[in-house]
Every structure is written in structure tokens, then in C-alpha cells.
Amino acid sequence: AAIISCPLPAAASICREWPSLQALSDGLRYSQAITVAIGTRIPPATPAAFIQVPAVESSDICLLSLSHNVASETTPPGHGLIKAYWEAGAAAGAMTLDDDVI
């Protein structure tokens, strides 16, 4: 027995004796995502873990995660960590942009 931890296409090429892996890999389509993390000096004054961003406010960013409220060990005490998750279409369109542009 073996445990293989790698992307499916790599596992399919390693384990050629299992053609079902190759068939699964051939049908798999990966999505692209952009997540921007912002550290803050003080945490925002809300106990919320997630904030859904209305499309009227941003067509690119769909969700904010207040990571300091989800898992306090992700930030130093008294600080905040906000992650902005991009909508899939916007992320795919921005994959070639430099980080400074995003």
C-alpha cells in the first residue's frame, strides 16, 4: 500500500498501473483563485468570521474572511488579518497581472 500526496495529474503519471487515475485526471478541471491577505494594526470591531461582498460593491471580490476571528493563532494578539477572496472569473482574468497591480 502507498499514500500519494500530489496533484492528481502527477499521481496518474506515477501510478500508470491504475488507468482509472488517468481517466479521472483527464476529466478534472482546476479552477484558479486569488486571495489577498491584509494585516491590520488593530482588528476590525466585528465578531464576524466572513463578510459576503455584494456584487454592487465589487464585481471582483466576493468574500472577506476575518481570519483573526476564525483562528486567533493566525495573527499576533491585538492585530487583524483580513483575506479577500476573488470571484472565479475575475481571478482567472487577473492571473497574468503583477502582484502590485492586483
N, C-alpha and C positions, 0 to 999 in steps of 0.2 A: 504494500500500500504506500501511496505517496500523497502528500498535500502540496499542491502547486498554487503559489500565490503570485499571480502576474496577470496582466491583461489577457483577456480571452484569446485574441489572435496569437499571442506568444505561446499560450498553453496549447493551442491547436497545433502549432508548428513543432512544439516539443513532444507532444503525445500523438504522433501520427497514427499509432495503432488504434486510436479511438476516432474513427471518422465522424462520429456524432458531434464531437467538439468542433471539427472544421465546419460541419453543416450549421451548427449554432453560430459560430463566428461569422460565417458568410452572411447570415441574416441579421446580424447585430449592427445597429447604427448608433454611434456615440453622439451625445449632444455636447455642445460647447457651453461653457459658463464663465462669467466674470463675477468675481466677488471682490469688493474693495473694502478694506478694513481701515477704520479711522479710530485712533486712540484719542481720548479726551482727558483733560486735566481733572475734571470732575464728572461724575456720572450724571446723565440726564435725570431729571426729577420725575421718573415714572417707574413703576414696578413691572411694566410690560416686558415680555420676552421678545415679542415680534410686533412689528407695525407694518401692516399692508399699505403700500403706497398707491393711492388712486391713480388710474391712468391719466386723468385730467391734470395731475400734478407732475407726473413723469411717465413718458412712454418707454423709457429705458429701464428704470429701476422699479422692481415690483415688490420688494420686501426689504425691510430693515430688521436686523437681528441685534438686540441689545445683549451682547454676549456676556457682559458683566452681570446681568440678571439671570442668565441661563446657567452659567458656571463661573462662580466668583473667582476661581483659581486662574482664570484666563487673563486677569488684569491685576496690577498692583492695587492694594487697598486704597479706596478713595478715588479711583480713576474709572473711566468708562471705556468700553470698546464697542463700537457700532460697526456692523458689517452690512454693506449694501449689496443686495443680490440683483443682478441684471436680468431682465426678461430675455428668454432664449433667443429670439430673433435679433434683439439689439446686441446681445453678446456675440452672436455669430458674425454680425456686421462689423463689430469693433475688434475682432481678433487680430487684425493686422496693424492696429494702431499702437503707437508707443505708449508706455505707461503714463508719461507726462501728459499726453493728450486725453487719455481716459480720465 
